[in-house]
Amino acid sequence: MRLVLIQDRIDLSPDKMEQMKREIWEVVSRYMVVDDDFKEFEVRRLDELIMLVSNIEVKDLSALATARS
């Protein structure tokens, strides 16, 4: 419920929120092996500050290490 209220305040529809979540996952998964689902994904508001909070389980960083070499 809290997430819905925050989405309303920042004028972000549930569909747009889901699209953003999917796109962020796609970008992160290009660089490391990650879990298929977010552990946390929400927009938080603290006074005038709006923050995107996201936790994605990283399963493997070897692709990231290889890319740096």
C-alpha positions as CSV (number, residue, x, y, z in Angstrom):
1,M,0.0,0.0,0.0
2,R,2.8,2.4,0.9
3,L,4.4,1.8,-2.5
4,V,1.1,2.7,-4.3
5,L,0.9,5.9,-2.3
6,I,4.4,6.9,-3.2
7,Q,3.8,6.0,-6.8
8,D,0.8,8.3,-6.8
9,R,2.8,11.2,-5.3
10,I,5.6,10.9,-7.9
11,D,3.0,10.3,-10.7
12,L,4.4,6.9,-11.7
13,S,1.9,4.3,-12.8
14,P,2.3,0.7,-11.7
15,D,2.9,-0.3,-15.3
16,K,5.7,2.3,-15.6
17,M,7.1,1.2,-12.3
18,E,7.2,-2.5,-13.5
19,Q,8.7,-1.4,-16.8
20,M,11.5,0.5,-15.0
21,K,12.1,-2.5,-12.7
22,R,12.4,-4.8,-15.7
23,E,14.8,-2.4,-17.6
24,I,17.0,-2.0,-14.6
25,W,17.2,-5.7,-14.1
26,E,18.1,-6.1,-17.8
27,V,21.0,-3.6,-17.6
28,V,22.4,-5.1,-14.4
29,S,22.2,-8.6,-15.8
30,R,24.4,-7.6,-18.7
31,Y,27.3,-7.1,-16.3
32,M,26.8,-9.9,-13.7
33,V,24.7,-12.9,-13.1
34,V,21.8,-11.9,-10.9
35,D,18.7,-13.5,-9.4
36,D,15.6,-13.4,-11.6
37,D,13.7,-11.3,-9.0
38,F,14.4,-8.2,-7.0
39,K,14.6,-8.7,-3.2
40,E,13.5,-5.1,-2.8
41,F,12.4,-2.5,-5.3
42,E,10.6,0.6,-4.2
43,V,10.6,4.4,-4.4
44,R,11.0,6.1,-1.1
45,R,10.3,9.7,-0.2
46,L,12.0,11.6,2.5
47,D,10.8,15.2,2.6
48,E,11.7,16.6,-0.8
49,L,14.1,13.7,-1.6
50,I,12.9,10.8,-3.7
51,M,15.1,7.7,-3.7
52,L,14.9,4.4,-5.7
53,V,15.9,1.6,-3.4
54,S,16.7,-1.7,-5.0
55,N,18.3,-5.0,-3.9
56,I,19.2,-7.6,-6.4
57,E,20.9,-10.8,-5.4
58,V,24.2,-11.2,-7.3
59,K,25.0,-14.8,-8.0
60,D,28.2,-14.5,-9.9
61,L,30.7,-11.7,-10.5
62,S,33.1,-13.6,-12.8
63,A,31.7,-11.9,-16.0
64,L,32.4,-8.5,-14.4
65,A,35.9,-9.4,-13.5
66,T,36.5,-10.7,-17.1
67,A,35.2,-7.5,-18.6
68,R,37.7,-5.4,-16.6
69,S,40.7,-7.3,-17.8
